[in-house]
Amino acid sequence: MDPLNLRVRILALEEAVFKLSRDYTARLDFAFRFAGGKVIDKLTTLILYNSPSTRVNPPVVALNDDIRVGNCWPTHPSSQLGISLAARVQVSHITVDHIAKELVPSTKQAPREVIVWGVIDSMNSQYLHELENNLTETIASLPRPNPLITGNRHLLPIAFLSYNISSFDDIQTFPIFDSVSKTPIVFSEIIADLVNNWGHETTCLYRV
């Protein structure tokens, strides 16, 4: 084989390996624990659900990238996870990752409907009135008007997603509401409000 062609093939292989080593979404994850993301205890349902088939892990495991069987946050079907992001960011998408269906007997522990709430503070309150007006119908159609724990914070729904356990893709990414994405509003704290799951007594949140 020509040395030049061989070198080209080696470079192409190295590039492919590099791409596979990166996060699948190819997006910056500001909730990632080792990038600075943290759990907000006061906005998290901290009662751990213990069952013989589920390992008891703290909520912070849902901010890790270690998606091995059982390496999830076990909680009740209706729960919430408060997240302090690594920086103030203009959120664009929300990604939910669950264990591959081929590795577990059932994926019914996966979250089903999730509302994502942004915490409104003094630095982003200027957009609140406009967004609440634009989101009136959307807010009325949500499964619930507020998360289980508000922590006396002013909250705005920024996304509503439905994780599909029948999808070929275990890592599913959803855009935030259009009216929110069109404003320059930024958030430092969000809530992943797990409304329900796919029929199991326990929800197992692997990564958000």
N, C-alpha and C positions, 0 to 999 in steps of 0.2 A: 504493500500500500504506500502511496505517495506520502512522505513525511508531513507535507502541508495539510493534506486531507485528514491524516491521522490527528494532527493537532486541532483541526477544526472540530472533529468528532469528540475529542476529549473535552474541549471547551464547552461544546453543546451539552455533554453529559454532566459536567460540573455545574453548569447553569441550571439544569433540570433538578439536580440534587439540592442545590441551594434553594430553589423555589419550593421544593417539597418540605424543606426544613423550616420555612416561614409559616406564620399563622395562615390558615387556610383562607380566611376572609381577605387577606392582603390589606387590612385596614388597621389603623392604630387603635388599640384597645385601652381606653383610659380607665376602665374598671379593673384591669389586670392587676393583681396583687403586687407583683414584683416590678410594676411600673409606678406604683404609688397608690393604687386603688385600695380603699379600706371599707370595712363594714361599719355602718352607723348603727350602733346597738339600740339607740332610742327609737329608731325607725324600722327595727327588725323584730319579727316574731321569734323570740329566742327559745321557745319551748321546742326542744329536740324530740323528734318522734322516734321511739325505739321499738323495733320489731325484730324477731329472730332472723329475718332475711335481709336486714338493712344495717349497715355499719353506722354507728353514731359519730357523725362528724360535725364540726362547728360550721357556721354559715360561710366563713371565709373560703372554704374549699370551692365554692361556686365562683370565686374570682381567680382560680388557678387554671392552668392549661393542662393539668394531668387528668385526662379522661379515661381512667381505668375503671373496670367494673367495681361498683360500690364506692367509688371516690366522689361522692356527691353529698349535698346537704339534704338530709332527710327531714321532712317537715309535714305538716298537715296539708291537705289539698288546697285549703284557702290560707295563704300565708303571704308574707312580704319580706323583701330584702332591701334595706337601705344601703346605698352605696355612695361613698365619698370618692369622687373621681380624682385622678392624678393631677388634673389641672382644670381651670375653667374653660370649657369647650362648647362650641356650637355643635350639639349632638346631631348626627345625620341619620344613623342607623342603630338598630338594636339587634344583637345576635344571640340566639339561644342554641346551646350545644347539648346534645344528649348522647348517651352511650349507643353505639351501633346496635340495631335490632338483632343482628346475627349473634351478638355476644350475650344476650339475656333472654330468659324464657318469655318475658312480656315487656312491652314498652308503655304499659298503662300508667307507670309512675311518672312519665314525662309530664311537664306542665302543659296545659292546653291553651287556655286564654290568659293573657298577661296584659295588664295595663301598666304603662310606664309613666310615672309622674315626675315632673321636674320641680325642684324646690325653688320657689320665688324668693329672692332676697332683695336688699336695697339696690344692688347693682344691676338687676334685670327687671325691676318692678315697672319701669317705664313702658314696657311692652304688654303688661298684664291686661289692661283694659281692652286694648285692640284684640288680643288673642282670645280673651274670654268671649268677646262678641263674635269673633269668627268661628269659635268652637262650640257655640250654643247647641246646635243640633247634634254635634258629635258627642258632647258631654251627656246630653239627654239619652243617647243610645247606648252608653256604656253599661256594663253589668252592674256597676255600683258607682255612686257619686263621689266616693272618697275611699282611700285605702283603710285598712283596719286600724292603723296607727298613724296619726297625723303629726304628733309631736308638737302641736300648736304652730305648725309651719303652714304657710300659704302654698298650696300645691296646684300645679297645672298639668292636666294630662297631655303628654306629648306623643304617645304612640299606643296603639292597641293591636296586639298580634295574636295569632292562633298558630301554635306549633303543630305541625302535621306529622303524626307518627307513621303515616303511610307513605311519606315522601321518600324518594331514593336518597336524599341528602339529609344527614343527621345534623349538620350545621346549617341553621336557617337564619337568614338575615332579613330584617324588615325595616322599611323607611319610617321615619317619624311622620306625623301629620304634615300635610302640605303647607297649611297656613302657619305652622310653627317654623318649618324649614325656610320659609320666605322672609323671616325676620332675622336680624342678627343676634337674637337672644342667646345667651350662653348660660351654662349651668355648671355648678361645682358639686351638686348633690342630686341624686335621683332615687326613685323607689321602683323596684321591680315588684309589682303587685300580682301575685299568683292567684288568680281567681278560682281556678279549678285544675283538675288533671283529667286523665283519660279513663278514670273509673277505678283506680286503686285507692286503698285506705291511706297510702302514703305518697306524697310527692317527693321525688328525688331530683333536685336541681343540680345538674353537673356543671354548667358554666353559663354565665350571662355577661 
